[in-house]
Amino acid sequence: MTNTNPVELTDAQKEAIEAMVTDRINAMNNDKVLCDAIDTKVHEMEEHLKEYFHKRFHFHSNKA
């Protein structure tokens, strides 16, 4: 489903997703339980939040 009007995220949503991304990057090699919990949470998000998460994850994983 394509959203023709992108939804603007609130600062609180951006901060929460940024924290999840950071936790996911930090846990990638040593905490499967945390990674799985974050992945489950992301899977349950609305599409525009998922897209932002994946955008930020890609950004941070390229820096790691």
BALOBA-1460 file (C-alpha; in Angstrom, 3 decimals):
// residues 64
<rec num="1" residu="m" x="0.000" y="0.000" z="0.000"/>
<rec num="2" residu="t" x="1.527" y="3.298" z="-1.081"/>
<rec num="3" residu="n" x="0.929" y="6.420" z="0.937"/>
<rec num="4" residu="t" x="0.651" y="9.451" z="-1.362"/>
<rec num="5" residu="n" x="0.967" y="11.905" z="1.535"/>
<rec num="6" residu="p" x="3.959" y="10.981" z="3.674"/>
<rec num="7" residu="v" x="3.156" y="11.136" z="7.361"/>
<rec num="8" residu="e" x="5.354" y="13.503" z="9.330"/>
<rec num="9" residu="l" x="6.745" y="11.775" z="12.410"/>
<rec num="10" residu="t" x="6.736" y="13.544" z="15.728"/>
<rec num="11" residu="d" x="10.005" y="14.221" z="17.508"/>
<rec num="12" residu="a" x="8.989" y="11.671" z="20.153"/>
<rec num="13" residu="q" x="8.422" y="8.996" z="17.478"/>
<rec num="14" residu="k" x="11.770" y="9.784" z="15.878"/>
<rec num="15" residu="e" x="13.563" y="9.609" z="19.254"/>
<rec num="16" residu="a" x="11.909" y="6.305" z="20.158"/>
<rec num="17" residu="i" x="12.817" y="4.763" z="16.814"/>
<rec num="18" residu="e" x="16.367" y="6.134" z="17.023"/>
<rec num="19" residu="a" x="16.740" y="4.445" z="20.442"/>
<rec num="20" residu="m" x="15.426" y="1.159" z="19.007"/>
<rec num="21" residu="v" x="17.828" y="1.403" z="16.071"/>
<rec num="22" residu="t" x="20.761" y="2.038" z="18.388"/>
<rec num="23" residu="d" x="19.784" y="-0.902" z="20.610"/>
<rec num="24" residu="r" x="19.376" y="-3.131" z="17.549"/>
<rec num="25" residu="i" x="22.779" y="-2.149" z="16.131"/>
<rec num="26" residu="n" x="24.491" y="-2.634" z="19.497"/>
<rec num="27" residu="a" x="22.835" y="-6.013" z="20.061"/>
<rec num="28" residu="m" x="23.356" y="-7.445" z="16.571"/>
<rec num="29" residu="n" x="26.288" y="-9.674" z="17.470"/>
<rec num="30" residu="n" x="25.628" y="-10.484" z="21.099"/>
<rec num="31" residu="d" x="21.964" y="-10.385" z="22.142"/>
<rec num="32" residu="k" x="19.620" y="-12.454" z="20.002"/>
<rec num="33" residu="v" x="16.741" y="-12.070" z="22.475"/>
<rec num="34" residu="l" x="16.900" y="-8.260" z="22.276"/>
<rec num="35" residu="c" x="17.241" y="-8.347" z="18.476"/>
<rec num="36" residu="d" x="14.213" y="-10.616" z="18.198"/>
<rec num="37" residu="a" x="12.186" y="-8.371" z="20.539"/>
<rec num="38" residu="i" x="13.049" y="-5.276" z="18.501"/>
<rec num="39" residu="d" x="12.301" y="-7.049" z="15.217"/>
<rec num="40" residu="t" x="8.902" y="-8.124" z="16.560"/>
<rec num="41" residu="k" x="8.145" y="-4.572" z="17.676"/>
<rec num="42" residu="v" x="9.124" y="-3.192" z="14.263"/>
<rec num="43" residu="h" x="7.017" y="-5.800" z="12.483"/>
<rec num="44" residu="e" x="3.956" y="-4.563" z="14.424"/>
<rec num="45" residu="m" x="4.534" y="-0.875" z="13.573"/>
<rec num="46" residu="e" x="2.541" y="1.110" z="11.059"/>
<rec num="47" residu="e" x="4.187" y="1.257" z="7.621"/>
<rec num="48" residu="h" x="5.462" y="4.833" z="7.880"/>
<rec num="49" residu="l" x="7.165" y="4.003" z="11.190"/>
<rec num="50" residu="k" x="8.702" y="0.838" z="9.733"/>
<rec num="51" residu="e" x="10.052" y="2.821" z="6.800"/>
<rec num="52" residu="y" x="11.679" y="5.352" z="9.121"/>
<rec num="53" residu="f" x="13.123" y="2.553" z="11.289"/>
<rec num="54" residu="h" x="14.662" y="0.814" z="8.279"/>
<rec num="55" residu="k" x="16.027" y="4.102" z="6.940"/>
<rec num="56" residu="r" x="17.719" y="4.867" z="10.273"/>
<rec num="57" residu="f" x="18.871" y="1.243" z="10.689"/>
<rec num="58" residu="h" x="20.531" y="1.351" z="7.296"/>
<rec num="59" residu="f" x="22.216" y="4.656" z="8.169"/>
<rec num="60" residu="h" x="23.582" y="3.373" z="11.497"/>
<rec num="61" residu="s" x="24.577" y="-0.066" z="10.215"/>
<rec num="62" residu="n" x="26.722" y="1.576" z="7.534"/>
<rec num="63" residu="k" x="28.515" y="3.535" z="10.269"/>
<rec num="64" residu="a" x="29.128" y="0.471" z="12.456"/>
